[in-house]
């Protein structure tokens, strides 16, 4: 007895304590007790306590016990069921019922039902109805005046199916539920149709709320079917149609249940039920609901009710949306659509759930009109044009309403920012599909709306302008942007009418007028400018047209202006827009090269400018310069830019407020040269960009390189990464310099950054002497890039010179660092894959194999392991090797085979489950290509490991070799790994 | 696309429109004829606030295979996206997107995008997919943070 008292004291202390350590300690102690074989006896004692928290813990202990000892039979648990039922009834009888405790006990009973539904506990609800007497009372014999008793039964019915869904037991249980429990549910509901207690109605509906998804769950997990839910439908229909304000929560739950049935079990909705629903929603109850709730002054207080109603309306309409679209002109459907239109028109402020929810319906409807046009055209062939006219009228009305709702109200913006953007994005999605129906008519309306706002802004003095007008303009411009962006997704042409509308906007001063607002005394939300920038970016196709090209001046002024603003996201958006326009319209921007030069040089000089913006500006500038297609002029532009970068790189530390800023600014310079290099590459195939003659001129120019630009770039690269010790040991500088040298390697036509291999080799040889391990991957990537771009012409001896410098002379140092091992192995693996003859005969390969590739396969780091396996797969298969290469590889593998197999097996046994896949191919390739040797190597290794008896070794090797390296090998290896590590493959169970 | 796959994707779209996390977007793209292609989606993952990923929305493309939902969708960031668990091709390495690992047909689009958002902030060091970000994340956190912040500027929120 003292033990129970002590446990009860611990439980109370657990709920009272504020001390985390004490709580943890108590929890641990109590959990131990709950898991003990006598926990059910403890639970029974605790349930007699007068303290609710102790009683709850008792109920919880039953649950833990049931889960812990699930292997015990029904005979063991039967007395527990009786005890739990008796306790529940006792609680109800004495009026001391604590529903949390009762629910926990019901949950325990449900868990027992899941265990014993076919062997003793088939009828849990009826067993409970008997009040713990051990007798069975069927639902038609059951009668009670007590609200609590009914509540108990419906709560149990609810928890039962919730636990079944959670437990996902075998499918057989669903037959038992249908035969023994569903009938009880139906029977009890039959008695509840006249119930007037709100509490009970809510409990009943809660119960159904769990059963409705259960029907779907059972049907999808078994052969059980629930084709008739009429009683449930009747109940929900009845309870959903009340406008009694005290009972609105009942209506909400009933509506939610109906919605769930319509969405998940629509097959059970027969024609009469559809008609009843339609009547309820659009004639009787629904109309009253709109008048009394949605249009009431207190509508903000009824958000939940309104949401439930609109969801039900949408679920109903979704039942057959194609038919609705087809017959949308019928009198009944016109009534429905007019009601919906009226609903959308209601101004519910910024949390307008009605129009937000209905937007999805309108979008679906528009998609049906568009996607099923052929069906509709056939159906309405007599007067299709009339049908289309009416359809378009409907969508014209809708777009007007939604346009108005998407216009930003600045005073509410900060509070509802996320909701506003979310809503506007959805409105835009709707407009995009509406455009498919209305076409240019919609675009034209939006353009005119912008024009009207522009007129207001252009004709009135600033103090006379209404801010609302600005936001109307923004709203329309945003939608135009979204439509245009969508239209140009596939880079297909756009219509002449659309181009005309855009040009008209530009002609009417869209850019200048909106940009001017930046300087007004109003502190306008920057969204207006962000929208302008995005629109400007989306219409880049018009800049190539003669009618629009002369607007480029003002567009560039705006973009430069925004780009130069500091500390604002707008500058990032503007610079991105600028680059987008320059890349798509480079030829038309050539006249503005002078402006670009001025702005670019200005921005380079500005030591506080965001580096990304400067980089974009350089890229934009050089992209346009390339389009000049005159190598002499292009060369001069490059030279000037490089000189500018060089002088910026020489800005002394005294000009900076900190050393950090000094280095940050200097680190930008290699990035700028890299942007220049990137922009100097041709944007596509040479013949799409140049004529044949131009290619000859360009090639000749850069081969002569009269301005010595290539040398200048190499000089700069040296300055950046070899002179200053801090920069020399900064891996990101090495990265950028290597990118510069790599950038032109694949170019077909010569250019400022297409360097001879010898230039790159010289850089590598020098750089390897002044860098740390972090720079190594970038240097090796450069070697890799040289091989990839020149492997056909490159000779083994040329490459050997480079590798001697960057690898062989450093090999002792490199092999001591795991990251370096990975880098080395990755490089040689890639060369072996590309052209093995470049390295396979070199002396250094024996070092690579023994000191780098072998240790890599026992590495703990996945990246190193992957590179190691890539190397060995390439080495063993040698796919692009000649006969001599193959012969050399075979000699090396034969020599190193025992060590390779040893490392492979050791690494494999010790690796994690997720890495097993990385090992399989090497085993398979070895077995396929070196079968006889592999048998011997494996024998030796497995004996050396002293973990396996000879029979096991023989069986394993035999099974492995029988696969001849085919896919079956994986499974054998996996089984071996599992067994060796004492693990079980749960995934195959 | 199989009818099972189509039905499920329609349901995903419906559920997404009904309830999706704030700041995210996801929608099927339109094909060249203007119709919806439910097997190809574009989406945006906002970086979590108060993290180095904040202030930007990272674009992804989602490709649903014929066998969806038996097989998971393939999700990609732009090429060379800087993150330890994103391959150079942009493909995301995440256990819930791997058929051999934690993919289950019941996983929803909402769970996927939230999982990706979580992965941005909390990479899985056990599944390296690219060398630069993984090494920096493991061994040079200052460089990692700097590069992530630089990347965030490229995808700065434009709303």
Boltz contact constraints between the chains, C-beta under 6 A:
constraints:
  - contact:
      token1: [A, 360]
      token2: [B, 17]
      max_distance: 6.0
  - contact:
      token1: [A, 371]
      token2: [B, 35]
      max_distance: 6.0
  - contact:
      token1: [A, 418]
      token2: [B, 22]
      max_distance: 6.0
  - contact:
      token1: [A, 421]
      token2: [B, 159]
      max_distance: 6.0
  - contact:
      token1: [A, 425]
      token2: [B, 25]
      max_distance: 6.0
  - contact:
      token1: [A, 436]
      token2: [B, 34]
      max_distance: 6.0
  - contact:
      token1: [A, 490]
      token2: [B, 32]
      max_distance: 6.0
  - contact:
      token1: [A, 530]
      token2: [B, 158]
      max_distance: 6.0
  - contact:
      token1: [A, 569]
      token2: [B, 156]
      max_distance: 6.0
  - contact:
      token1: [A, 572]
      token2: [B, 153]
      max_distance: 6.0
  - contact:
      token1: [A, 572]
      token2: [B, 156]
      max_distance: 6.0
  - contact:
      token1: [A, 573]
      token2: [B, 158]
      max_distance: 6.0
  - contact:
      token1: [A, 612]
      token2: [B, 153]
      max_distance: 6.0
  - contact:
      token1: [A, 862]
      token2: [B, 128]
      max_distance: 6.0
  - contact:
      token1: [A, 863]
      token2: [B, 128]
      max_distance: 6.0
  - contact:
      token1: [A, 863]
      token2: [B, 131]
      max_distance: 6.0
